[in-house]
């Protein structure tokens, strides 16, 4: 690999994770696939985007476990489109999060 194209200001250790360069080839390929999918889906309108739990977690800056245990199971959270390999509509999740934020703000104003 040509070293001349590497951005000297990039925190490569931070990108690799807290433990340093501990990604094996399969993990690196999976991460690249995730980033490619995110890049492709950026051009698709939110109301037409359907994401897996892992992709939804990445979009919301949380772990897949946090997404499943703290968010997707909440009452009123949008249901996935299918059960086997669930996909959530990005626009529906965004609207749900916005309504929850608005509810919290209204409660603070009332107090």
PEBEL-V967401 format. One record per residue. PSI is psi in radians with two decimals (NA if undefined). Layout:
# PEBEL-V967401
((PSI) (PSI))
This chain:
# PEBEL-V967401
((2.39) (2.17) (-0.32) (-0.37) (0.01) (2.25) (2.06) (-0.36) (-0.03) (2.38) (1.43) (-0.62) (-0.67) (-0.64) (-0.54) (-0.28) (2.93) (-0.51) (0.09) (-2.71) (1.36) (0.26) (2.30) (3.09) (-0.76) (-0.72) (-0.69) (-0.76) (-0.74) (-0.73) (-0.74) (-0.73) (-0.73) (-0.77) (-0.67) (-0.77) (-0.71) (-0.67) (-0.76) (-0.72) (-0.26) (-0.49) (-0.18) (2.30) (2.53) (-0.62) (-0.17) (0.04) (2.27) (2.12) (2.60) (2.98) (-0.75) (-0.77) (-0.67) (-0.72) (-0.78) (-0.72) (-0.65) (0.10) (0.89) (2.93) (2.74) (-0.63) (-0.78) (-0.74) (-0.82) (-0.75) (-0.42) (-0.35) (-0.98) (-0.41) (-0.07) (2.53) (2.37) (-0.19) (2.43) (2.40) (2.56) (2.79) (-0.49) (2.84) (-0.78) (-0.94) (1.45) (2.56) (2.35) (2.51) (2.18) (-0.74) (-0.70) (-0.74) (-0.72) (-0.80) (-0.70) (-0.79) (-0.68) (-0.73) (-0.66) (-0.72) (-0.78) (-0.70) (-0.78) (-0.72) (-0.70) (-0.67) (-0.68) (-0.69) (-0.61) (-0.43) (NA))
